Amino acid sequence: MGINSININIPDDILKERKTVEFKGEFALEPKGNIQGRKITATFCGKNKKLSSIAESIEKTGLKDGMTISFHHHFRAGDYIIRMVMKEIANLGIKNLNLCVSSLTSAHEFLIDYIKDGTVTGIETSGIRGKLGEEISKGIMKKPVIIRSHGGRARAIEAGDTKIDVAFLGVPCSDEYGNANGIHGKSQCGSLGYAIIDSKYADKVVLITDTIMPYPNVPASISQQDVDYIVEVEEIGDPNGIASGATRFTKDPKELLIAKYASAVIEASGYLKDGFSIQAGTGGASLAVARFLKEKMEEKNIKASFGLGGISKQFVDLHEEGFIGTLFDVQGFDLKAVESIGKNNKHVEIDASLYANPHNKGCIANKLDIVILSALEVDKNFNVNVITGSDGYIRGASGGHSDTAAGAKLSMIVSPLVRGRIPTIVEKVNTVITPGESIDVIVTERGVAINDKLSKNKELKERLESNKNIPILSIEELHEKALKITGTPEPIKYEDRVVGIVEYRDGSIIDVIHKVKED
């Protein structure tokens, strides 16, 4: 066993097979080697890239047993692409495939059947939700799934840790030579930030679209020089699925109180000044913070230099009202964001590597002043879980959580103290996605805890303790308050078998997910 820096045992066979090391700290692992390339292929003058069907594209790419294929999740719950492609792959009898997907949602439960019949034997992703996550947690797959952050996925692809043989990329529009974007067509999704990386590093790239545009289709998020084939289908996804369950305007008193405390913490931190930068999540409390900050910005007559991440209506509104100068967009969270990126010059599409890859020459996450994140669990060492539920099943997503928490000067978790009868502040989280050394503040409706184990937060704690509008507690006190409401939960029973491996953004192993023991 290798014991990592947050005292988690990582089995030696996993370290050996993954050719990596246990997690040693958020910036401890220096990159080595070279950025990986892909096979050189040419499309000569007069050659037609447009094919008649997905099945034909699979045959043309030379997809074989044991290869790695990739997909993106820009259509979120509205995605049709993975289902269409997997159906044709199964019909052709291709087996033992590794799926490298930027994230999987409840729309992808059908993959269970392809796992059972051996079509899919490996999954690398940021998140898994719904029945699929539950079945994987019960041990349906022979190999553990690999969980990576968005920045970690980009790093792994560029470094060659993951080699994509064929990328099947749904795009809202493309011309017949492969210039594609997410801002035109009938199935608009906005930014194609996750897909861009796949298009640049996969050996073969197939675009699947329901809208063929005249040549040249510009702006080209994905360029013709990176595309082998184009397939036109009737529908690639439901744009309304982009926003399903993701962003909401809260009126919940508990969430509004959390947002009020969070905005007070930000103001007291000293980072709320002209030219600051920010990323916020999509939860009700996170979005409410943006509303409170607008009031503070008006009072102080200040503006943010940029907003980052998955972009929502709230950030678009702040941008259009002049409160945020530039939006760096890796993914559209709702239809307002999709509309904005097509018309606002300073609403800029970025790829996942520029967003959050820790091993390039400078990702935008490094320039963040403030990030507001959510959590399923936070423990007394400030470690954060956003991947496994209180039952131990995989039901969440790593996303850009650890990426932005590491990069930002002020990393804040906003969360209710309890959810139902489940405590959020716990003795030890089920699974660590973001290490405590990356987290500065936990904000709940019952109080605020500062991570004063980090020397940089001593001054912050002094400032906040002098603010009578912010109830400052220790993380231990928050934990005790939570248990007084919920009682001490029964521990989850696990088997020794590992069903998931959590890579930190640098490729080291920060945690493993064990199979849940069934009654």
Secondary structure, DSSP 8 states (H G I E B T S, - for coil): -EE-TTS-EE-HHHHHHHT--B---TT-----S-----------TT---EES-HHHHHHHHT--TT-EEEE--TTGGGB-HHHHHHHHHHHTT--SEEEEES---GGGTTHHHHHHTTSEEEEEESB--HHHHHHHHTT-SSS-EEE--HHHHHHHHHHTSS--SEEEEEESEE-TTS-EESSSSSS-----HHHHHHHHH-SEEEEEES-B--SS-SS-SB-GGG--EEEE-S-SB-GGGGSTTT------HHHHHHHHHHHHHHHHHT--STTEEEEE-SSHHHHHHHHHHHHHHHHHT--EEEEEEEE-HHHHHHHHTTSEEEEEEEEE-SHHHHHHHTT-TTEEE--HHHHH-TTSS--GGGG-SEEEE--SEEETT--EE-SB-TTS-B-SB-TTHHHHHHH-SEEEEE--SEETTEESEESS-SS-SB-GGG--EEEETTEEEE-TTSGGGHHHHHHHHT-TTS-B--HHHHHHHHHHHH-------EEEEEEEEEE-TTS-EEEEEEEE---
